[in-house]
Amino acid sequence: MAPTVVQMRTPAETALIERFEAEKAGLPGAAAERAAAFERLKAKGLPSKRVEAYHYTDLRALMRQAPEAILPPNTYLMPSDRICIEAIPTIMFGNGKMQLAQDIALPISVRAIGDALESGSVTLNSAFVKLSDPVVDLNTIFCRDGALLEVPGGSKLSVHLAFVDDLDELDTKETFSVSSRVIINVGAGAELLVYESHEGSQRSRYQSNHVVELILGEGAKVEHIRVNTAGNEALVLSTLAASLAAEAELMSLNFSMGGAVARHQSFITYAGENAKLDLRGATMIRGRQHCDNTLVVDHAVPHGTSRELFRTVADDEAHGVFQGKIIVRPHAQKTDGQMASNALLLGDEAAMSNKPELEIFADDVVCAHGATCGALEESQLFYLMARGLPRVEAEALLVEAFLGEVLEAVSDETLRDSLAMLISEWLAARQAA
Amino acid sequence: MLEIKNLHVEIDDKKILNGLTLTIHPGEVAAIMGPNGSGKSTLSYVIAGKEDYTVTEGDILLNGNSILEMEANERAAAGLFLAFQYPLEIPGVATMTFLKAAMNAQAKARGEAELSPGDFMRKVRGAAEKLGINPDMLKRPLNVGFSGGEKKRMEILQMTLLDPAYCILDETDSGLDIDALRIVAEGVNALRGAGRGMLVITHYQRLLDHIVPDKVHVMAKGRIVKSGGPELAHELEKDGYANYVEAA
């Protein structure tokens, strides 16, 4: 018999186990799912770099502690002006708890998920999330609230999910944790814009773990834009899990610049034929920031199309990670998948880890991937400088152009402009440094 | 006055310019002709401030001040303009955005006020029209997918808008058919005078039929080996460079 290797638990793992024991009685519903996820955590611990999916983001080493969850303050945690888009109705989440649904017009139905879980009308283990991913498991174990949205078939709507993870003004906690789950059921033929923003405390080393599930009905069209401007010291974990019914179309963009460590996972499953996916990422990191985009696109049925375009700009000693896996199941013929990850390294010590993967089990498919990594083109810089642009301005123009292509898929002009403004802000801070 | 004094230049330990001396007076159009590998493009890059080159000896003075320690953008703001032999394609940067950024950067460096958006648009449209540039091209990414002629016209448009004191035109005729050559030459001729100096670098006499220089300099092995009037260009066209290369 092979000897059993017993790994020592880290302080964070021990604390997570103690936390669940202490909190479980007060967690709303989904007791069986939480218990199952907890057993997996207890058995395997946090994923270290030995787990392939976490090779570049060693959660076991990065998660030093498991701070307590905190409740939102009594006042609303408002998203900042630079994040708000006036024309898009907003649902506010303070520390993961749904605080206010503003101007949400019918026919969309919005419920706090804590209540829905309590009543048993929803679970935390939707059929397509058979992931047993450790980050999703942590969310399943500890999540207290979030929202359940029902978008009726044929409707056309926009919604802003505004997450703010912060303490109130008086509190000075060094660290805290927040988690939430949002489940959005999009009816057949509905068109939905989901704008999801994440901001947070600049003072605390907090940990966030937010999961969004999107279930697209037949012919539904969803544009999902996630903006991460979380606190500089934060550990930001997030997951998008989506399922596409026949003829459904999803464009999802992860626009990421916040957090000391950020990992965004996208798990997409094709449930019906002729569905289309356009998955995008725009990442700007500097200092010693670490940002990981991990995606698994699972073509489980024939005639699916997927496009992935990820662009990363890393300055100073920042580290970008892209892990993209396209799976084409044996019967998923006529799949068309194209994946690209391009990185621009501005700092001498900046690094990018690109890992594109194709797992193809069908024989009549078109799939390709490409990954590039490099510095700005000196000849282009010289050309711009020879016209009078100082080096930093010339660099800024080229960086904006590099990231700009990713934003082209954002159809709402105001939203696209506000993302471009965030890029300009990031570059202006670089010029000022 | 743009003065190049005893200029010695190396790249990767290879000597390219060997004591080149040349003066361009305000309002003067000087042509440099020379065979391949004589260092013509190196000269244009060194004047414009490309970093790959090492100046081991000599100096370049603009109105009496050395420009060797200046960055390319500072040289541009001081009044130098290089029309590239191969203008770079800049994907994702709209031509209009680029023109505005360049004009504003130079205005800022000179302590001048930026143009109002209205004045900027009028100025660009007017200059583009004279060069036969379709306004739609200005919305496209800079030089991306432009033909050789369109790229060269775009260089002359930039030259017109930036209003430099000294222009260096590096093989501006390369890749142009005769119609495009005429349009580009007309654009250049329109900028002559008013104290503006020009250095026209070319292989062939053809361009100099359209832009008639005040002076012609022959370059071989990294220095000027002969200077004369416009007639020198015709001699070269007839007899070739061989005599000069051997003499150098």
Interface residues (C-beta under 8 A of the other chain):
Chain A: E378 S379 Q380 F382 Y383 L384 M385 A386 R387 G388 L389 P390 R391 E393 A394 L397 L398 E400 A401 F402 G404 E405
Chain B: A48 G49 K50 E51 E71 A72 N73 R75 A76 A77 F81 L82 F84 P87 L88 I90 P91 G92 V93 T97 F98 A101 A102 M103 A105 Q106 A109 P141 Q158 L162
